[in-house]
Amino acid sequence: MDLELILQTAAECLALKPDLSQKNPDGYDKAILGLTDNGQLVYSKEIMVELLREEDKELSEEDAWEFLEFNTFCAYVGEQTPIFVNTY
């Protein structure tokens, strides 16, 4: 996987990326698995949980899942809404 190529293509498609924090808007890039044909970024939920916990050391795994489920995974922001998949 060439993350730079995916991100460049995503930018051209105006793909939307969820922010990890205001200080680090590219924080979830390591969780990107790919890009759909219509320009939606595809993320690993499990990797996103890990990245969120790295950002906030006091956050439990359960709390990280709850936060992402409530604030990110269920959000719909239009046709370019990212896709979040389980990658056991």
N, C-alpha and C positions, 0 to 999 in steps of 0.2 A: 504494500500500500504506500503510495506517495502522498503524504499528508499535504505537502505544499501544493501539489496539483489539484487535490480535492478542494482545498481552501480557495485556490485561485478560481476554479470552476464555480464553486459555491458563491464567491463574490460576484462573478459575472451573472449568475442566476438570481442574485439578490437573496440568497438563502439566509435564513435567520439563525442566529446562534444564541443559546442561553448564556447569560453572564454568570460566572462563578462569584465574582464580587466586582465592585466598582473599581478596585485597584487592579484587577486581573480579568479583563473581559474575555481573554483567550484561554481561560483556565480549564475549560472542558474540552479543548482541542484534542487532548490525548485520548479522549473517549470516542472520537469519531471513527466509525467503521467504514463509512462510504457516503455516497451521494446517489439519490434516486435519479431516474431519467428525467423527472420533472423538477430537479434542483433542490430537493429536500435533503438536508443533512441527516445521517443516521448515526445515532449514538448508542453506546453500550450503557445500560442503566447501572450495572455493577461497577464499571470503571468510574462513572460519574459519582457514585456513592464514595468510592475510595478517594477521589480527588477532593470532594467536599470535606471529607474527614481530615485530609492532609491540610486543607485551608483552615479548618477549625478543629484543633487538636482535642478540644473538650467535648466534641459532638460524638455521641454513641452511634453505632451502625444503625440501630433502630430509629434514632432521631434523624439521621441523615436520610434514610429511606422516606420517613414521614414528611420531611421538609420537601424533598424532591417530588414526591407523589402529589403533594398539595400545591406546590408553587411552580413546578416545571412540567412533569410528565403529563398532566391533565390539561395543560394550557393549550388553547387554540388561538393562534394569532394570524390566521389566514392561510392561503394556499401554500405558503412556504414554511409552515410550522414544521419543525424538526420531528423526526420519528425516533422514538426511544424503544429499544428492544432489549430483551434479556439475553445474555450471552454466557450462560452458565459455564 
